Amino acid sequence: MTAVSVWIDSARGHEYDVAVAELPVRARRASVIAGAIAVVDGLDGVRAAVDADASAIVLAEVGMVGDSAWAALGPIGALPPVIVDRRLLRADAAGLVRGEPGAGAPRFVTVELIAPRDRRDEAIADAVGWARELAGSAFAPVAVSGTPGRSMALLIGPDAGSAFALTVSQAAARARGVQLRATAVAEERREVTIDEDAGILRISRAGAEGESLAGARRETRARLALRRAIDALAEASSPTDLADLTGDRATARTIIAETGAERSEA
């Protein structure tokens, strides 16, 4: 197996240096971006990687630039594979909460979110993403209300067969991390619990045969994202990360705008 070249220009570069070192057979550092997996931050980083002919892109830090700016990159299908390292929405954890193939959509999804003000926009987008993963489809807002410290949104799935309720509260001043609980109710109950300050990511499924808990996610976010980029190249696959991100962000922006609360731009 030939190691894939990895070019890094990110504020989280040290984490990705460690990830490369942990994958010595599959990855090696590169000094040239052309033909390498490019680890970058934000829209400008993605644009530079595309222009420099990177073979794949890992978006390590998203930023909250406007969705129209992302659209200016052109059709997502024309881009090299893009892996998005989302802080609250790990791809491996998301895979554990999806419904079984052929199972019906959940009747209802609820997400409770408590986030510091400077993390709110990002956290709402990831909360919307968890609802999408639990339901197997995207949602559109139909009613939003709130105050600067608390907001609520009701969203409906594309076939009106499922609904999603999101509650967002501002964290206490001393809190630095996000707390999130997402629950889907159908033939079985699937739930995700995240408490960043306590270091908790717990996934549970409960049904007629009892409750099961998924094991802890011990792989770092950086190693997971880099490994997925290597796999995408090896399998010639096109991950949906960027399309999922832009869709989740568009829904989150609608919710934020409808509350009339001041927005935090990154």
N, C-alpha and C positions, 0 to 999 in steps of 0.2 A: 504494500500500500504506500502510495506517495503522499507525503504530508502536503497539505494545502497551505498556501501562503496567506498570512494575515497581516494587514496593514492597519495600524491603530492611530486614530487622531480623535481622542475623546477625553472629556473631563474624568471619566471613569477608566482611564487607560491602565492604571495599575491593576484593577480587577481583571481586565482582559489579558494583561501580561500573565497573570497567575493562571487564567483559564488556558492560555496557550501552553504554558508549562505543564499543566495537568493533562494535556492531550498530545504528548510528545510524538506519537506515531501518526497522528492525523493532522497536526497543525504546526507551523513554524512561523516566526516573525519575518516580515518582509519590509524592505526599505522602499519598495516601489509599489504604487497602488494598482497599476494596470495588471489585470489578471488575478488579483488577490481578493480575498474577502476584506472589505473595508469596514472597520468599526468606527462609526462617526456619530456626531450629535446634530440634531435638528435638521431643518429643511436644507440649509446651506450645505451641510455635510453630505446629505444624500445627493444633492444636485452635483456637487464636486465629484463624488464617487461615480455617478453615472457618466459625467463628462470625461472622467479619467479611465473609463472602461474597466471598472471593478467587476469581478466575476459574480459577486454577491455582496449584499450590504447588511450589516447589523446596525440598527438604529438604537444606540445605547441610551441616549437622552432625547426625548421627543420634543419638548418645548410646546408652547401653545400658540403657534402662528396660525393665521387664518386658513380655513379649509380651501379657499380659492387658490391660495399659494401652493398648497399641495397638489391641487388639480392641474396647476401649470406645469407639473413634471411630465404630464402626458398620460396616456393610458397605462394603467398599472401593469397590464399584461405585457407591455413592451419593455418594462424595466427588468433588470436582473432580479433574482430572488431577494426579497427584503424581509429580514427578520426583525421584529420590534420587541425590544426588551422592556415590557411594561412592568411597572413597579408592583402593582397589586394583582395583575392578571397573568400569572405564570402559565405557559402553554401546557406543561406537564400536569399541573393541577386542574386546568380547564378540561383536559381530556378525561379526568376521573369523574367529573360531575355530569357529563353529557348523558342523555337518556340512551337506553339500549336501542339498536337498530329496529325499526318497525314499531317502537313504542309510541303511544300517543303523546301529543304535546301536553305539558302540565296545564292544569286549569288556572293556576295562579302562581305568580312569582313575586316575592317581596324582597326588597333590599333595604337594609337599614345601614346608614353610613354616618359616621362621625369623623370629621376631618378638620385639621387646622386650616385657618383661612388661606394661607399661602399654598396649600395643597388641594384646595377644594375642586378647582376645575379639572385637574388631572384625575382626582379621586372619583368625581362624578362620571367621567368618561369610562373609567375602569369598572365602576359599579354597573353602568349600562352594559358593558361588555360581559360581566358575570351573568346578568339577566339573559343576554343573548345566548350565552353558552348553555345555561340551564334550560332555556326554552327551545333552543335549536333554530331560532329565527330572530330577526330584528324587530324592534318595537317603534311605534310612532307616538309622541305625546298627544294626549287629547285634553288634559286638564292639568294646570300647574298653579300652585298658590304658595305663598310663603312670606316670610319676613327676612331681614338680613341675617338673622341667626338660625333660621330653620325654614325649610321648604319641603313641599310634598308634590309628587307628580304621579299621575295615572297615565299609563301607556297601554296601547292595544297592539296585538300582533297583526300580521298582514291579513289573516283570514278571520279576524275578530274572534278566534276560538280560544285565545289566551290573553291574559291581562298581566300587567306588571305595575306594582306600586313601589315607588322610591321615596324614602324619607332621608333628608340630609340635615344634619345638625352640626353646628360649629363646635369644635372641641374646646375643652377648657384651656385657659391660657398656658398652663404648665405642660399640656400634652404636646408631644412632637410628632407622634405617629398617627396613622389612620386606623380606625376600627370599622369593620364591615361584617355584616351577616347577610347572606343571600340564601333564600329558601325557595325551592320549587315543590309544589304539591301535585302529585298525580297518583298512579298506582303505588308508587313509592315516594318517600320524602327524601329529597336531596338537599344538603345544606353545606355551605362554605362559611367558615368563621375565620376572620383575620384580625389580629391585634398586633400591630407593628411594635408597639412599646414593649409588649410582653413576649415578642418573638413567636407568636402563635399563627399557624396556618393549619386549620383542621377541616377535613372533608368527611362527611358522614352520609350514609344512605340507610334508610329504614323502610322496611316493607313487611310483608306477611311472614317472612322468615327471620325477622329480627333486624338488628342494626349492625352495620359494619363501619369501621373507621379506617380511612386510608392512612398509610404510613407517612411519616414526616418527609417533606421534600428537603433532602440534604444537599443536593447539587446546587451550587451557586447560580444566581441568575445569569451571570456572565458566561459561565461554562455551558449552561443550558442553551443560551442564545447562540453561542459560537458552534456548539455541536449541531444544532438545528440547521445552521447555515451550511455547514460541511455536508450534512445529510441531504439538503436540498440540491446541492451541486452533484453529489454522487447519484442521486435518484432522478436528476433532471426534473424536479418538481417545482411548483410555483406556490409557495405558502400564501395564505390569504391575509397575513398579518396587517399589511398596509391598508387593504380594503376594509378590514374589520376596524382598524383604528380610526380611519376617516369617517366611517359610518357611526361609530360610537361617539366620536367627538362632535359630529353634527347634531346628534340627538342631545348630547350633553349641553351644547351651546344653546339649543332651543329651550331647554329646561332653565338654564342660567338666565337667559334673556327674559323669559316669562316671569321670573320671580322679581325682576326689577332690582336685584341686588347688585352691588358693585362687583365687578369681575376682577380677578387677579390674573394678569398676563405674565407668562414666564418669558 
